[in-house]
Amino acid sequence: MSAVMAKTMSISPGMPSPSPSLTPPSPPSISVPVRTIPGGYGWPVLGPISDRLDYFWFQGPETFFRKRIEKHKSTVFRTNLPPTFPFFYGVNPNVVALLDCKSFAHMFDMDIVEKKNVLVGNFMPSVSYTGDLRVCAYLDTSESLHSKVKNFALDILKRSSTIWVPTLSSTLDTMWSSIESSLAKSGSASYLIPIQQFIFSFFTRTLIGADTAASPEIASSGYAMLDLWLALQLLPTVKIGILQPLEELFLHSYAYPFFLVSGGYNKLVKFIEEHGKEVIQRGETEFGLTKHETVHNLLFMLGFNAYGGYSIFLPSLLSQLGTDTTGIQQKLKEEVRAKSGSTLSFDSVKEMELVKSFVYETLRLNPPVPLQYARARKDFVLSSHDSAYEIKKGELLCGYQTLVMRDSKVFDDPEKFIFDRFTKEKGSELLNYLYWSNGPQTGSPSESNKQCAAKDYVTLTACLFVAHLYRRYDSITCNSSGAITAVEKAK
């Protein structure tokens, strides 16, 4: 597979060649004591309910984990994570939390962990949401279908690289024109929906090979169909922030049935079947997938991996820029205009050290997927910075990346946004501990691991997003409510 990946990256214009390692370099070997994993699961039913209420209601996810680190004096401990009783009878909420960089890295070693059906923990949404099959994200690397779909995804990215940048630029121009129009009318413009419309249009073209203009309904409402499809799958696991106890009673107590979103999902399936025929045929003839497997994995890549991830990441990126008062925009603008040349390209943004660092730091503090899970494939000894722990086969491991990537033993001043943190030699070393992609930033996605196939495309696309912005504007201003209140055109 390394040969396939090398070929993939060499054909992609300007794409970097990642290192083959998926395991961050370990600190010098030292003897650490083996200790019993602290924490526990409490009384049956009562323990999981208590932890669920803390997680969703009384504390919230970040405080939930921080308080338990403090209580147990350990970044490794046992706890329960929702969803739980009363209507999740087959779901075991027991996990071993891993909340430092060293212990968390064990989750990338496919010799000791497996990833079967643990995308969002021990709870798995009904396969009705994905065409009655387990798509790639729910497959372990030991399953033959995983290799086929992962290689298919890598091939799609390789082939789309030739249209990636021009398609990005044209769809961003459309997005910013829409935002400017709203600004002129009302003095502010919410950016979430324009960003989602941009993401949907862009990835439908680059991943599926289809133009949303071919279907007026998909063009106008496709992104909203994906929003509902995503929401109903993930509601039992995500804190929404509405009035309690309504959130607990109606959003976290049971799984929602697929029929509520089946109409929109089936329209998206039909659109892909009609307008993505070339990609579908390639999945069948070159990768041995059935048409059904190809279509539903394509829709999951589009809707969950690409659209879902970017719908969290890009608003976070834009908010960080638009609310900054420390002069970051000026420095990024100067670098973009000095190094972008006449047109944007993968090669040009690779030279923008500050822009790349800004993107990495945004991912460090605000990873689009905060929780990662893996199940112990066998008994093994897991090490944190100061202790070792015995993990038994079958135990579910959980890492909350929002805290993992604030490990004070790895990152200086870890709670602070330092936009140039990942520059120079030390910054390059820290990429070994940037884990947002289900692996380190220095790793290589392949059929033998679960790292995001588009890991390098995600960061470079974000760099292109920033670079495009500062070729068009001198600055933007955002408020805390998710709206742009001013833009200053480039002079």
Secondary structure, 3 states (H helix, E strand, C coil): CHHHHHHHHHHCCCCCCCCCCCCCCCCCCCCCCECCCCECCCCCCHHHHHHHHHHHHHCCHHHHHHHHHHHHCCCEEEEECCCCCCCCCCCCCEEEEECCHHHHHHHHCCCCEECCCCCCCCCCCCHHHHCCCCCHHHCCCCCHHHHHHHHHHHHHHHHHHHHHHHHHHHHHHHHHHHHHHHHHHHCCEECHHHHHHHHHHHHHHHHHCCCHHHCHHHHHHHHHHHHHHHHHHHHHHCCCCCCCCHHHHHCCCCCCCHHHCHHHHHHHHHHHHHHCHHHHHHHHHHHCCCHHHHHHHHHHHHHHHHHHHHHHHHHHHHHHHHCCCCCHHHHHHHHHHHHCCCCCCHHHHHCCHHHHHHHHHHHHHCCCCCEEEEEECCCEEEECCCCEEEECCCCEEEEEHHHHCCCCCCCCCCCCCCCCCCCHHHHHHHHHHCCECCECCCCCCCCCCCCCCCHHHHHHHHHHHHHHHHHHEEEEEECCCCEEEEEEECC
